[in-house]
């Protein structure tokens, strides 16, 4: 939700409200036990009023929640944060334990400083004041909470409440600041002094919140140069790079993706497709370069860029208990769709596209894997998202499901810029208005499917079906009359395959006519001619890793092959006692 423009403060508010309600229920239960006179008009705090005690415990709850928020952002793993928070929680009571024995010697500022830093110590000092007022027979009330119990003690309950309130503000401020500067694994960190920059405060001042659009500047300069209307650029990658230590995951990608088109990123595993999408969405900070999304630079106006985003990641991000209808309503409202009628139109549109009219109220967990994938895609498309990023949307879907998903994407590309990553060549060929091929983080080529096949294709494939007694040399001699450098590429069973270069395409008509006339003489059943495929292009631009025949290039340093490493007989343990000990170790682990 953060990636589609939902402000981060909403997450903290949601967690705060949930934690606050749960803890306040415990507070009311405790107050009922200590202040209600259940038996013989006896209570733990018979003289105190409810309001000051409730205000004190309420402030303690708020401070405790803010303290836990501060501890949470200091760790990347929830388990580590929970363990440290539990230990720290008990340690915060230790200062009060010492302060209780030296209570008379401590000054007011010392007590307040301890209460400011350690919330449980503040709880101890507060309860101490309440008990002291109970000892006087007056109890803590709304009037005496501003006054000390005696002239020898200057500490009041009001001072403790104000100190805890100040502490909660400090804890929450540290939490929000650390989250901006150190966003951990996902997120783009800000500079440590980002609060001193006026660009940060402009978003909170409407009169100053004028963000120059890259697209507007581009259109203005284009109009000055030419009267032609330029195509609108939805995503513009400018020398985008990402480095992890010494590993260069993405190596300077520069690419334009246009409105009303589907751009396909094609590449093997580890080619940098997902890393590129993560940089576009702001999950990962680019090492250098930038991306312009819907006219806004992700380095300076990431929040504005995210407002137009719709994202369908590799894994389905669905709420298991929510229905199909509720998912579309939820994501439509998050993306700014207002009005009951407009939201209902979105629901009706996508439920009809999914063909789930009879299952619109069914929970997402009860849908099949393919339907869940389609629902994730609809959540990305709904809300009039101008830029849609789909990371392998058809993974885990059968052939029929893939076809319907293709139809959905084709029908929804008008007015949008869709970036799609995939492993399937046929999917890229069908959907891609433009195709970009990545290999080891570098952009090898990009263009339309026809252009790539023409530019990088290995020619046409001629497959002849032979009868028994067919003379391969005679067939080859006939073809050489029109394509001189030809030779058979493969002879497999009854199939005889030739690769015809593109430059001889003008002679193909004569060649095929000659084959028709001499099919019986050459003992051929028939033949077929097919053009270059996208798979041929993909293999052609990745030939630096392979040798002829498709075998992997052997290591230059003469290192041991994987099979030799695994099946080396020298690595097998032959001693019976040692093997039994290894089995026992394995069963324990």
N, C-alpha and C positions, 0 to 999 in steps of 0.2 A: 504493500500500500504506500510505503514511503516513496517508491520509485514512480508512482503515478501522480505525485504532487501533493500527497497528504502530508501536512506539516508534522514534524516530529513531536511537537508539544502535545499533540492529541494522544500519542501513545503514552506519554508520561501522565497526562490527565486521567486516561482510562485506568492505568495501573494504580494511580493515587486514589481514585474513587473506590476501586475494588478493595484495596488494602484498608482504606479509611473506614468503609462500611463494616468490614469484618472486625476490625479492632474496636470500633465504637460499640458494636454489639457486646463485645467482651467487657468494655467499660461500664455499660449499663448494667450488665449482670453483676459485676463487682460492686458497683454502687448500691445495687439492691441488697446485696448480702451484708454490706457494712453499715448501711444507713437506715434500712427499714427495720422497725421494731417488731420482730416476729413473735417473741415470747417474753411475757412479763414486762413489756415495755422496755426491753433492753436491746441496745444496738452497739456496734463497735464505735460509731461516731454519733452519739445521741444528740449532741448540741450543735453540730455543724450544719450549715445550710447546703442544699443541693447545688446551687448555681456556682459558687466558687470552686467546689470540689470538681464539678463537671468541667468547668473552664480549665482547671489545672490539668486534669487527665486528658482532655481534648487536645490541649497544647502539647502534651507529652506524646500523644499518638501522632500528631502531625510531624513533630520533630523526629520521631523514630522512623517514620516512613521516609522522610527526606534523607536521614542518615543512611538508610539502606539503599536508597537510590544512588547516593554518592559512592558507596562501596561497590555497587553493581557495575558502574562504568569503569572501575579501575581494573577489572578482570575481563578476559575474553571468553572464559568458560563459566557457565552457570554453576557447575558443581564446585569449582574453586571459590567463586564468590560466596556461595552459600556457606561453605565451611569456614571461610575467613570471617564472614559476618556473624556467624554463631559464636565463634571464639571472641571476636571483638565485642560482641554484645555483653558477654559476661565480664570482660575486662573493664568495661566502662563503669561498672559498679565499684571497682576497687578503690578509686580515689575517694569516694564517699566513706568507705570503710575506715580509711585513715583519717579523713576529715571529721568523722564522728568522735574519735578519741581526742582530737585536737581542736574541737569545735570552738572553744572559748578563745584559743590563740589565733585562729584564722580571722583575717580582716574581711570586710564585706566584699572587696574586690577579688580576693582569693576565692571566696565561695562562689561568686558569680562567674569567675573565669572557669572554675571547675565545672559549673553547671552549663556553661556555654559549649565546652568541648565534649563533655561526657553526658549524654542524655540520661543514662540511668543514675548517675550521681545527682543530677538535677531532680530526678524523681525522689531520690532519698532525702535530699534537703527539703523538698516540698512536703513530703509526708512528715518529716521532722517538725516543720512549722505547724502543720495541721494538728499533730498530736500535742504539741505544746499549747496550742489554743484550747484543745479539749481539756487539758489539765487545769486550765484556769476556770473551767465550768462555763465558759462563754461560747466556745467553739468558733470555727472559722465562719465568718459571715461576709456579706457583700461590703459592709462598711469597714470592718477591721482587717480585711485582707491587704489594705494599703498601709497598715501600721505594723511595727514590730511587736513581738509578744511582750518584751520587757525593755527597759532602758539599757540593759547590758548587751542586748542583741539587736543589731540594725537590719537583719535580714527579714524581708517580708515575702509573702506569697506572690504579691504582684511583681516584685523584682524577679523572682524565679520564672514566672510566666513570661515576662518580657524577654528575659535572657534566652529561654528556650525558643521563643518566637524568632529572635535574632539568629539563633543557631540554626533553625530550620531554613531561614533565608540563605544563610551562608552555605549550608550543605547542598541545597538545591542549586545555588549559583555555581558551586564547584562541579556538581554533576553535569549541568548543561554546558559549562565551559569545556570540561575535559572531553565530553562527547563530541564537541565540535572540533577540537584540536587533535584528539586521538580517537577516531571512529573505529579503530580496530580493523578487522579483516575487510569489512564492507563499508564503503563510504569514502568521500573525498575530504581529507583533512584541511582545515583552515589554518592560516598563519596564527602564531601565538598572540599577535597584536591585532587580530581582526576587528576587535571592538573599537579600535582607534581609527578605523577607516570609515569615511563618510558613505562609501558605497553600501556598507552593511546596514546603516541606519536609514538609508533611503527607502527600504522596503516597509518601514514602519511609519514613514511620513508621506501621506498620499500626494502632497503637492510636489514632492521631489522624486516620486516613484515613476520616472520616465526612463524606460530602458530602451536604448537604441537597438532596433532589430537589424541583425546582419542581413536578413532578406530584404528589408526596406532599403538599406544602403546599396545592396547589390542591384535592385531594380532601378534605383535612381541613377546609378552610374551606367547601367545598360541603356536606359532611355536617352542618356546624353550621347551615347555612341551610335545608337541605331534605333530606328523606328520599329524594328521587329520585336514582337513580344517574346521574351525569353521563357524557357521552361522553369517552373518553380522548383527549387531545390529543397527537399525536405530534410535530408541529412547530408552534411558535408564533412568528410574526414580530411583533416589537414595534417599530414606527416605524423600520424598517430603512432606512438611507440609505447611499449611497456616492457620493463626489465625487472626480473626477479633475481637479484644478486648478479651472477654472471650469465644467467639465462635470459636471452632476448625472446620473449614470447610473441611480441608483435613488433615488426621492424619497419616503421615508417610507412603506414598505409595512407594513401591520399585517394579519395574516391568521392564522387557525387552520386546521390540517390534522389531520383526525381519524384514529384507528386504524380499520382495516378498510375504508378508503376510498382511492380514487385521486383525487388532486387534480391537475388539469391547469392548467399555466401557458401561456396562449395569448398570442401577441404577434408583431408583425412583427420583422424583423431590427433589432437594436439597441434593442429595447424594454426590455432589462434582465433577460431570463430567465436567461442564463448567469451574469451577475454576481450575481444573487440566489442561485443555487445555489453559486457560489464562496464567497459569504459564509457560507452555512449550513455548508459543509464546512470553513471556516477557511482556505481558500486565500487569500482576500482579507479584509483587516480592514475591518469596517464603519466608516464615518465617524462614525455615531451610531446609536443603537438597538441591538438585539440579536436573537438567535434562540434559542429554547429547543428543544433537540433531545432527545427522549425524556426530558424532565424536567431537562436540564442546560443551563446557560447557556454559550454558546460563548465569552463573554468571560472567564469564570473557570474553567470546567471543560470545556475543549475536548477534552482527551484522553478524558474519560468520555463525552462526546457522540459522539465518533468510534467508540467501541467498538460502537455499535449501528448504524453506517452501512453501507450497501451502495451503491456508486456505479457507474453506467453512463454514462461521459462521451460527448461527441460522437464522439470518435475511439476506435477499438478499442484497448484496452491489453491486448494478448495477447503471450505469448512464442511466437515463430514455431516453434520446435523442439519445444515441449511439446504433448502430445496433449490431446484434449478431456478425457479422464479425469484426466490430471495437473493440468489447470487447475482442475477442480472440487475435487480433493483439496487442492491448494495453497491456494486461497482459503478453503476450509472450515476448514483447520487454522489459517490466519491469523486467522480470526474466532472461534477458541476451540472448535471441535468436537474432542472428544477421544474416543479409542477407535477401533479399527479397524472395528468393526461400524457405529458411527455414521457414520464417514466413507464407508464402502461404501454405506450407505443414501442418503447425499446424492448419491453418484455415480450410483447406480441410478435415483434419482428424476429427476435432471435430464437424464441421458442418454436416458431414456425420453421425457421431455417434448420433447427436441430431435429425437427419432426418429433417433438416431445410434448405435443399438446396434451396427451393423456397422462404424462408423467411430470408435468410442470411443478407439482407439489411433492414430488418424491425427493427424499434426501440424496445428496450427492454420493454418499457411501454405497447406495443401492444401485447406482448406475454401473454399466459395464466400463471397462478400461477405455474403450474407444469413445464412448459417450462422455466420460469424464474429460478426456482430452479435448473434445469439441467444446465442452462447456468452458474449459480454461481459455480456449481461443476466443469464444464469445465474450468472456469477461474482459479480454484484452481489446476487443473491437468495440464493445458497447461504450456509450457515452461520447460518441463522435470523436474518438481519438484520432488525431491527425497523423501521428507517427506510431506505427505498430511494429514491435520487434518480436519475432517468433523464433525461438531457439529449438530446432528440431521438433516442430509441432506434430508430425506424423509418426513419431517414434512409438512403437508398441501398438500400432493400429493395423488391422488387416487390410487387404487390398480394396474391398468395397468401402470400408471406412475412409481410406485415404482418398478415394475418388470423391466422396461427398465432401471431405474437408477441402479438397482442391476447388470444388465448385463454390464452397463458402468463401474462400479467399479471393477467387476471381470475381465474385459478385460484390465483394466489399472493398475492392481496391480503389474505386473512384473517390477522388477527394482525399486520399491517404497516401502516405509513403510507407510501404511495407518492406521490412528487411527480414529475410527468412534464411535460416541456416539449415542444411540438410546433408545427409550422406547419400541420398538416393538420386542417381543421375536422371532417371525418368521424371522424377518430381521437379527437379531443377529445370529440365527441358520444357515441361508443360507449363509451369508457373512463372518462370523467370522472364520478365521483359528484358532484364539485364542480368548477367551472370558474372560474378567475380570469383576467381579461384585463388585460394590461399594455400601456401605450402611453407611450412616452418616459419610462420609469422610474416611472410612476404606476399604481397599481391603479385601473382604471376601474370595474370591477364584479366581483362574484363571487357564486356561488350554484350551484344545480343547473341542468342544461341547460334543464329545463322552465321554471324561474323566470326565467332570463335571456331566453328566447324570449318569455315572457309580458310581462316588464317592458320589454325593450328592442327586441323584435321590431317590424318595420314592418307587421305585419298578415298577412293571408292573400293568396296569389297565385292569381287566377283566370285560367286560360288557355283561351281559346275557339279552336277550329279552324274557320276560315271556308271556305265554298265560294265559287266565283266568283259575283259578284252580291250578296254579303253587304253589308248596310247597317250600317256601324259605328255610325251615329247611332241606329238603331233598337235595337241591342243595348245601347248605353249608356243609352238612355231606359228600357229595361226594368229594368236594374240600378239606376237612380236611384230607382225606386219603393221600393226596400228600403234602398239606401245613397245618400242624397241628394247628398253632395258628390263622387261618383265621376266620374272621367274616365279615358280610356284612358291607360295608362302607356307602352305600346309596341305598335306595329303593324309586324310583321315577317313578310313573306311571307303565309302563311296563318294566322299566330298573332296573336291579339288578346289583350293582357294587361291585367288590371286589378289594382290593389292595394286590397284590402278591409280597412278598419280593424277592430281587435279589438272596438271598442265596439258594432259592429253584428252580432256573431256570433250573437245570438239570432234574427236574421231570415234567416240563411243557409239554413235548411231550406226556408222559403217561396220564397226566391230560386232555389234549385236545382230545386225542384219546378216553378216557372214556366219555367225554362230547358228542363227536360225536355219540358214540354208544347209549347213554341214553338220548338223546335230547328229543325224543318223550315221553319217560317214565316220564321225569321230567317236561313235559309241557313247553319246551323252543322252541322258534322259531329259535333262533340262538344265536351266541355269537361273541365277538370280543376281541382281545388282542392287546394292544398298549403299547409301551415302555414309559419311563419317558420323559417328555418334558422339555424344558428349563425353562418354567414357573414354573414347579415343583421345579427345582433347585433354581430358584430365590426366591420362597416362602420359601424353606427349609433354605436358608442362612439368611432369614430375620424373622425367627420364634420368635426371642426375642421380637418382637413388637406385636405379635398376640397371641390369645388364641385359643383353639380348636374350629373349626367351622368358623374361619375367622373373628370373632368379635374383635374389638379393645380392648386392655387391659384397664380396667377402671382406672382412676386416683387414685394413692395411697393415696393422701391427702384428698380425698373426695370432691374435688372441683365440682362446678356446671357444669352439662352437657350443651353443646351448645344449644340443643333444649329447655332445661328448661330455659336457659338464654334468648333466643329470644322470646319464647312464654309464658313467665311468665306474668300472668294477672296483677300482681302488678306493672309492668312497664308501663302499659297503662294509659294514662292521660284521666280521665273521666270528668273533668270540661270543660264545653263548651267554656267559654271565653278563658281559657288557651289554648285549642286546636286550636281555631281560631287564637290566637296570634302565635302559633307554625307554623301554615300553612302560615301565613304572613311572618314569618322569613324565612321559607323555600323557598318561592317564590322569595324573595329578593336575597337570596344567589345563 
